[in-house]
Amino acid sequence: MSDLSHASSRFDPVTFYKALFLLAVALFVATPLVATVLGGFKSLGELRTNPFGLPLNWEMEHYASILFSWRYWELLRNSLIIATLATTLTLIVASMAAFVFAHVAFFGSKMLLSYITLGLLFPAATAILPLFIKVRDLGLLDSYMGVVLPQVAFGLAFSILLFRRFFKDIPHELLEAALVDGCSYANFYRYVTLPLSRPILATVGTIAFVQSWNSYLIPLVMLNSESLYPWPLGIMIYQGEFSAEWHLILAFITLTILPTILIFLIAQKHIVAGLTAGAVKG
């Protein structure tokens, strides 16, 4: 009798409902992903009649035809180049700016930080015409940098805020001791701050990479040559004037989102640490 009462007393309804809620969220998120993967194994007719069920006939040639086509690898290469450049520039510029805002006191710093964070209010679509004109004036139309620079510009505000929050949690005594020993701000940033900032670097890097990898509007406006198209523009290959080959589109999407899923899984531990840093501090 005592064993039964002890077992029942350990049952926590709050934990049970939390687990139930998380399970529901996981199912809600996983359902379209699983449907996308399975849709690539179906014929177009079966996809229309059975969009969420298992395929009756697993048609592997859809994935095989994409994997063995040179166009897929060209699109993947372009996406990788653009996303890598955008991520690298974002990490360099945002971390340096956030370091200044976190550790260097100067006149107007709060006003300047508020001005930068205003960028969170405006998506790239609101400034696409001025962006196009500026990129054209710089001679960067139809080039990788013509896509990378606008992506970096619109990702800086959020990246700077994440970096700044993390950098402010680094003990200020470290900076004071380094300055007393003759260390400059640049050396403190390079040799002390960055080695301690791997979680936030992984967090910002993953966010910047995924945003650049999935970007559609900016490449559509800035690129004219199909040889420079990233994968979101490559989907248009399977769209005709009156119909779309949805089974091939779903297979193409599945193969192209795998890199971002792998990156997230690899950096997951660092991402959680970076996002929760400073969450319990004033």
N, C-alpha and C positions, 0 to 999 in steps of 0.2 A: 504493500500500500504506500509506503514511504517512497519507494522508487518511482511509482506512478506520479505522485504529487511532485517529486523533484523534477521529473521529466517535463511535466506540464508547466512548472514554474519557469523553466528555461525557454519556453516558447515566447518569442517577442513578436507581437503583431505588427509593430512598426517596421521591423526588419522584413517581415513577410510582405507587407504592402509595398515597401520600397523595391524589393526584388520583383514583385508582380508588375510594378510600374516600369521598371527598367526592362523587363521582358517584353512588355507591350511596345515600348519605344524601339527596342531592338528589332522586333518583328515589323514595325512600321517602316523602319529604315531599310531593313534587309529585303523586304518584299519586292520593291522595284528593281533592286540590284540583281536578285535571283531571277526575276522575270526577264531582265535584260540578257543575262547569261544564257538562260534557257531559250529565249527567243532566237538567238543565233543558230540554234540547232534545228529550228523548225522551217518548214516551207512557208511561203507567203500565205497560202490558203489556210494552213493549219494555224498560223499566227493570228489570223482574223477570227477563227472559230474557237481557238483554245489559247488565249494570250497568257494565262497564268499557270496552266497545268504542265505536266511533264510531256515532252515530245513523244508522239506515237512512233515516229521514225527519226532516229538521231542522224541528222545530215551533217557530217563532219566536213564536207567539202566547202561549206560557207567560210568556216574559220581557215581552212587550208588555202582557199583561193586568195584570201586577204594576206595571210602570212607569207605566201610565196610570190606576192606581187611587189615589184620594185617601188610602186607608188606609195604603198603603206610605209615602207622603211624610209622613203624620202620625207614623207610627212612627219614621221616620228623623229627623224634627224632634225628637221626644222624646229619642231616643238621643243626638242631637247636643247638646241642651241639658244633659242629665245628664252626659255625658262631658266636655263643656267645663267645666262648673262643678267637677266632681270633679278634673279635671286642674289647673285654675287654683288651687284651694284646696290641693291637694297640693304644687304647686310653691312656693307662698307659705309655707305652714306648715313643710314639710320643709326648705326651704332656710334659713329663719330659724333653726330649731332646730339644724340641722347646723352652721351658722355659729357658734352659741354653743358647741356641743360641740367644734368644731375650734379655736377661737381664744380662748375665754374660760375661764379656770381658776376654778372655784368648788368649794366643799365638796360632795361627793356627786355630782359630775358623772359619774364612771365607773359608780356604782351606778345612777344615773338612766338612763344610756345602756343599761346591761344590762337594766334593767326595760323600757325601750321595745322593745328587740330581742326580748324574750320574745313580742312580738306575732307574730313570724314562725312561732311554733310552733302558733298557733291560727287555723284558717280561720274565716271568717264563720259557717259552718254550726254551729260549736260554741257560738256565742253568739247565735243567731238569736232565741231567746225573750226574753232580757234586752234585746236591741236593740229588739225590737218593743215591749216595755213602755216603754222609755225614750223611743222616738220617739213613742209614743202620749201619754205624759205631757207631752212638749214640744209637743203639738198639731201634729205634722208628718206624721201619717199621710196617705196619699193626696196627697202633694205631691212636687215635685222634690227639695227639700232633705231630705225623709225618706229618700230613696235616696242622695243625694250624701254626706251626713255619715257614714253607716256605711262607705261605700266609701272615703272619705278616711281614716277612722280605721284601717281595716285595711290601707291602703296606705302609711301613714306610716313604719312601722318599716323596711321595705326601702328606701324613698326616702331616709330620713335617713342610713342607712348609705352609700348611694351618694354622696350630697352630701358627707358628712363626709370620706370618703376623698379626694374631689377637692379639697375646700377645704384639707385639710391639706397638699396638695402645692403650694399657692400659697406662694411664699417668705414666711417670717415677717418678713423684713426690710422688706417692703412695709408690713405692719401697724405695725411699730415706727416707720418713717419717717412714716407718716400720723399716728400718735398724737403724735409729737413736733411735727408741724406744726399740731396742734390739731384734727385730724380725729376725729370720734367713731366709735364702733363702727358705729352705724347708717349713717353716711355712707360709711364704708369698705365696708360690705356692699353699699350701693346703687351707689356710683360706681366701685368697684374690683373687688369680688368677682363681682358678677353679670355685668358685661361680659366678664370672663375665663372665665365658666362656661357659655358657650353649648353646648359638647358635652354636659355633664352635664345641663343643662336640657332639651336635646332628648332625651336618653336617658330621664330620669325622666318627662318629659312624654309620650313615646310609650308607655312601659310603663303609666303611669296611664290614658292614654286607651284603650288596647286592653283593659285589665282592666275598666274601667267600661263600655266599649262592649259587651263580651261577657258582662257580669254578668247572671245569671238569677235566682238565689235571692233576693237582697235586693229587687229590684223586685217579684218575685212576692209577697213577704210584705208589703211596705209600701204597695203600690198596689192600689186597688180599682176606680178608674175606667179604663175601656178607653181613654179619650181621652188618658191619661197613660202608656200602656204604651210601653216601648222595644221595639226590634225582636226581642229574644229571646222576649218574651212574644207578639209578633205571629205567631209560627210556629203558635200554637194555632188560628189562623184556618183553617188547612188540615188540621186534625186533627179527624176526626169521632169518634163514639162507638165505632164498630166498625172504621173504616179511616182511612187517612191518604193524602192526595194527595202522594206522595213526589216526583213530578216537579215540582210547584209549590213544595214545600218546598225542594228543591235549587236551583231558580231563585231563590227568595227569599233563601236563604243566600248565593248567589253575588253578588247585587246588594247585599247589606248588608255583606259583608266587604270589598268593594272600597275603601271609604274608609280602612279601617285599613291595607290593603296600600299604598295610595297614600301615606299618611302615613309608613309605614315606609320606602318607597323614597326619599321626599324627604329624610327625616332620617337615612338609613342611614350616611352618612359621619360625622355628628356622634355617632350612637349608638355606633359602633365606637370613636371617639376617647374618648367618655365612659366606656365600659366598660373600656378598656385603660389609662386614666389611672392612674398609680401602680403598674402591674403589675410593673415592674422595680425599684421602690424599696423600701427597707426600712421 
